[in-house]
Amino acid sequence: MTARIYKPARNAMQSGKGASDFWILENVREEAPTKDPLMGWTSGDTSTQVKLRFETQAEAEDYAKRNGIAYTVTPVAPVRINKKSYSDNFKFGRTTLWTH
């Protein structure tokens, strides 16, 4: 079984980074889920439903090493901040047209 260690993205509906200050270790599904012939439900490995939260990347890696779990670390994408000003919508010499 392999695991993936990553830092979750921030919520797209809010401007803050409230719930993204931790790292997650989750198991990766190795085979496709199978359909139960009697009930029609999908069945498979339930370990893919477990997500462990850690304060730092090093803690997550140490946990995986202690328990003999092979893992891959997904690097954190750099954060780009686009500074915007409301007054730029009305400035003289604007390059784009104003539309409603």
Secondary structure per residue as TSV (DSSP state, phi and psi in degrees):
chain	resnum	aa	ss	phi	psi
A	1	M	-	360.0	136.2
A	2	T	E	-113.4	157.2
A	3	A	E	-126.7	160.8
A	4	R	E	-121.2	131.5
A	5	I	E	-112.2	124.8
A	6	Y	E	-151.1	163.2
A	7	K	-	-104.7	122.7
A	8	P	-	-67.8	153.2
A	9	A	-	-75.0	157.5
A	10	R	-	-72.6	162.9
A	11	N	-	-67.0	128.3
A	12	A	T	-73.3	-15.3
A	13	M	T	-87.7	-7.4
A	14	Q	S	-133.2	157.7
A	15	S	S	-87.7	-16.5
A	16	G	S	-85.2	176.9
A	17	K	-	-113.6	38.2
A	18	G	T	-55.8	-52.2
A	19	A	T	-107.8	39.3
A	20	S	-	-132.5	28.6
A	21	D	S	-101.5	29.1
A	22	F	S	-141.6	169.4
A	23	W	E	-113.7	146.9
A	24	I	E	-118.2	136.4
A	25	L	E	-112.9	118.5
A	26	E	E	-133.1	146.8
A	27	N	E	-77.1	142.9
A	28	V	-	-95.9	135.4
A	29	R	-	-70.5	125.4
A	30	E	-	-92.7	-25.8
A	31	E	S	-135.7	156.7
A	32	A	-	-68.0	146.9
A	33	P	-	-67.0	148.2
A	34	T	E	-103.5	154.5
A	35	K	E	-96.1	129.0
A	36	D	-	-70.3	125.7
A	37	P	T	-68.5	-27.6
A	38	L	T	-81.9	-52.3
A	39	M	T	-96.4	-23.5
A	40	G	-	87.4	3.1
A	41	W	-	-80.2	155.5
A	42	T	E	-85.6	137.6
A	43	S	E	-127.2	161.7
A	44	G	-	171.3	-158.3
A	45	D	-	-77.5	121.7
A	46	T	G	-79.9	-8.0
A	47	S	G	-70.1	-16.8
A	48	T	G	-73.5	-11.9
A	49	Q	G	-85.9	-9.1
A	50	V	-	-92.2	128.8
A	51	K	E	-126.0	121.9
A	52	L	E	-101.1	135.7
A	53	R	E	-103.7	138.0
A	54	F	E	-133.0	153.2
A	55	E	S	-71.6	-38.3
A	56	T	S	-131.3	164.7
A	57	Q	H	-67.3	-37.0
A	58	A	H	-63.2	-37.9
A	59	E	H	-64.3	-40.9
A	60	A	H	-66.0	-41.3
A	61	E	H	-66.8	-40.6
A	62	D	H	-62.1	-41.1
A	63	Y	H	-61.9	-44.5
A	64	A	H	-64.4	-40.3
A	65	K	H	-66.7	-41.9
A	66	R	H	-61.8	-36.9
A	67	N	T	-96.3	6.0
A	68	G	T	69.4	34.6
A	69	I	-	-100.6	125.4
A	70	A	E	-72.8	139.0
A	71	Y	E	-142.4	159.4
A	72	T	E	-127.5	143.7
A	73	V	E	-106.9	124.8
A	74	T	-	-88.9	120.8
A	75	P	-	-67.6	154.6
A	76	V	-	-80.6	130.5
A	77	A	-	-73.4	142.6
A	78	P	-	-66.9	145.1
A	79	V	-	-90.8	125.7
A	80	R	-	-104.4	128.0
A	81	I	-	-108.9	119.6
A	82	N	-	-98.6	105.8
A	83	K	-	-75.9	127.9
A	84	K	-	-127.5	149.0
A	85	S	-	-127.6	136.1
A	86	Y	G	-63.7	-33.2
A	87	S	G	-69.5	-19.2
A	88	D	G	-65.2	-20.3
A	89	N	G	-67.1	-22.8
A	90	F	G	-118.3	8.5
A	91	K	-	-72.6	153.9
A	92	F	T	-74.1	140.5
A	93	G	T	81.4	24.1
A	94	R	-	-64.6	138.7
A	95	T	S	-82.7	-23.8
A	96	T	S	-109.5	157.4
A	97	L	-	-76.1	150.5
A	98	W	-	-87.6	126.4
A	99	T	-	-132.2	157.1
A	100	H	-	-107.9	360.0
